[in-house]
Amino acid sequence: MGNTSTTDIARERERVETEFWRDNELERPESDSIENIINKITDCEVFLEVSREYAPFFKSAKTVLELGGGQGWACCALKKVYPHLTMVLSDITDFAVKSKGKWERIFQVSLPAAIACTSYRIPLKARSTDIVFCYAAAHHFGDMEETLKEIHRILKNDGHCFFLHEPTVIRPLHPLAYARVNKLRPVIHEDVIVYQKLLSSARKLGFEANMTFHPTILKRGPVETAYYLILSRLKPLQRLLPCTANFHFRKP
């Protein structure tokens, strides 16, 4: 009964996300909204700042998969920085990845493949990928345990997975943080990652797992800027209060 309920919840979230990418005025494939382009470009500034920490891994990789990549702007930006990479874009629905063409034109790159799939059923061969990454997307994944298993399956030995710029919280504060983010953006379900739980789950599957807090002040409102500035200067608070973080999982 519990499993059926969990499955039904996941399917409902997937249905809502599919409808969002299909119908949203700014995000649907037919939209060429300048507002959306500007928004994604400012997101790109944060993404490049965050991903720079892992530059040595991207420089030495060959095949990279982005999970939950939406329209593919981050994939295209990364391809621009590391032209040698074979980049594969994925998201939950074709209505998202159909927009990759506009970002290929903007960044003047070409992505060889874009696939529609959930994070826990990826149509790639076992041990076929050097790096899996997502940017501010893992907290949307419906089944994190199965997602980690699937990432472990497709990664090569000594492969790496990066969950970048994810909202995190300690377990006691999760209900409050969860309620807040879903009140701010009720259209699409969001979670806040309990970082101790995620690290523990990854290690049980055989990953070497670690994380770094990254309280960037880029693309923040006035109140958020002040909050994250305090977190950046008072580092012990990063482990106690909601904060953005980067996760690194290595498959030995």
Secondary structure, 3 states (H helix, E strand, C coil): CHHHHHHHHHHHHHHHHHHHHHHCCCCCCCCCCHHHHHHHHHHHHHHHHHHHHHHHHHHHCCEEEECCCCCCHHHHHHHHHCCCCEEEEEECCHHHHCCHHHHHHHHCCCCCEEEECECCECCCCCCCEEEEEEECCHHHCCCHHHHHHHHHHHEEEEEEEEEEEEEEECHHHHHHHHHHHHHHCCCCCCCCEEHHHHHHHHHHCCCEEEEEECCCCCCCCHHHHHHHHHHHHCHHHHHCCCEEEEEEEEEC
